[in-house]
Amino acid sequence: MKKEEKKIYLDLIQNLKLNNPVLVSYITNFIETYDGTNDKEFTMLIFGFLNLLNSHEEVSVRAKGFDKLLEIRKDFDKKLEDMEDEFEEEMNPMPAAASSDVEETTQ
Amino acid sequence: MTNTAELPSRDELVEKVGPPLHQEISRTYQVSKNEGEAFKTGAEMLKAVLQERGSDGKLYDQKQFTKLHEGNFQRGIDILQPETDSSGRYPPQMFYIPVYKRGFLGRKEETDEAMVGIKLNNDVNNPDKNTVLMYQVKHKNGVISANSAKKFLVSTEDAVTKGMQEGKGRGKWFRGELTVEQYNNKYAKKDSKYWASERRIRKLEIDPVEEAGRREEVLKRLEGYYVEQLAEYDKKTAAEIKKSAAEAEQAKLTGIENQRKLIVGLTDLLKTGVIQRVAAERMIKELGLEGVVDVDKLIAQAETQAQSQDGAVKVEIDTRRDELEAENKELKSKLQKEITEGRKREQDLERQHKEQQENYEKQAKEWQDQLQKTQDLMKAIESRLAEQEKRAKEREAEIAKAMKDKDEELAAQKGAAIKFATLALDLKNQLNELEKKSAQNGGVGGNVNPPEGKVIEGQFRDITEATPVEVPPPLSQLA
């Protein structure tokens, strides 16, 4: 493959606003070291990969937001649990707990 | 009729079909006719396990039972890692959790009860199917027996671990925590005057209406807290959704922009002939821009760019040439300016050098004059010092001479004194001789005693016995 051709791909990647330097470095390295002859399939691969990366950006942002929402929910649940404990402590200040729902068998 | 002798033993069954599954054990427990029967089954299982492990029921023996307490509840029974025996099976593992009570001033003390757990290890890879038998037992100095079991429960490793970590509901039982009722009935009444007093106060002084009021008060307070937390949760969630939406929108816009750039790249590839129409169509399809981007237009655009490229290159060369000429002119002008400035700087430097040289010469002359003056002064000082030295030597000679004269004078005086003393001694001796002779002559005509002979004798004695004259040392020595 000609150097000029590779340069087209590399310039294109450099111009894209991709926030994944690791994957970008993989693909640029791959382009620089490619010495095959199947130019058409190579071009398809590069464009397919770049399109995938491009789509990944939006999905990644949404996933991050979803994780953050889960975290907020977890924090809220923890506060509710603390509130339950506080209620139990307030109503049963004795050293042992107030109730037991153990399904034990007694002699 | 079944011959019991032909029935396989428990060990043989285990060997043949493996340990009983949790489902089987649980099912047996659930279909027991009544609680008493279920409990009996549980006690028998405890007995069987103790026998199989060769345990004598010593809770405090770490080789038999692992102690779990508040400090390691978070790890739960995970700390009991299953180990294979010589036959490759996973034998049951036993642990216990002390049951605590509050002693005087709320101090924590172990009671004579404990929660004993037996992890059967019938499915070590699936904690939710690994059976754990839990017993509440009574012990005496840490020793239990199968008959000491009070309560019994069939559970799983998963459930027990979760119960220990959470400590709620059934978990309290797994953690060995007593209910208020259990505590009051077993310990508060007889073991702790403090808590007995508390209990009495609670029983006698708090009426149900007041208790209900307190409950309402607590609930109201917690409700306020809940509303606050809920509002905060809503606020945080809304903010995060807004933020995520904005970021996603931005990412979407970036994605669209990137797709445009990919199309530009595609055009470049078409233009340079790297790809053909079919490949371009496939790529547009891959990019999801089918119907949005027209391949024909793209090819036409690429061809237009390629055709206009020659003309563009010519224009570019002309432009570049003009730019180079302008740069050249500017460089020449700059160079001329620098040469002029360089000459001027050179003249300035020469003038400065000359002035500096003059200054150096003037300074050197001043230093020479100063040196001459200093040398003259030194000569004068040397001359004066020589004269002073000469005078000092003369004075020294005079003093030495005077000292010598004085020494001689003193020596003469000393010699005279010695001579005089010698003469006095001789005279005394002579007089003594004369007295002796006069005495021998018997006084005939020999009244030679002088009338004031004593006086004379006394005078001689005074002279001979006088303190010798101290002769001062010569002046030369004093000097």
Interface residues (C-beta under 8 A of the other chain):
Chain A: E4 E5 I8 Y9 D11 L12 N15 L16 K17 L18 D39 K40 T43 M44 F47 G48 L50 N51 N54 S55 E57 E58 S60 V61 R62 K64 G65 F66 K68 L69 I72 R73 F76 K79 L80 M83 E86 F87 E90 M91 N92 M94 P95 A96 A97 A98 S99 S100 D101 V102 E103 E104 T105 T106 Q107
Chain B: E35 G36 A38 F39 G42 A43 K101 R102 G106 Q136 A149 K150 K151 F152 L153 G169 R170 K172 W173 E177 L178 T179 V180 Q182 Y183 W195 E198 R199 R214 R215 V218 L219 L222 Y225 Y226 Q229 L230 Y233 K236 T237 E240 I241 K243 S244 A245 E247 A248 Q250 A251 K252 T254 G255 E257 N258 Q259 K261 L262 V264 G265 L266 D268 L269 T272 V274 I275 A279 R282 M283 E286 L287 G288
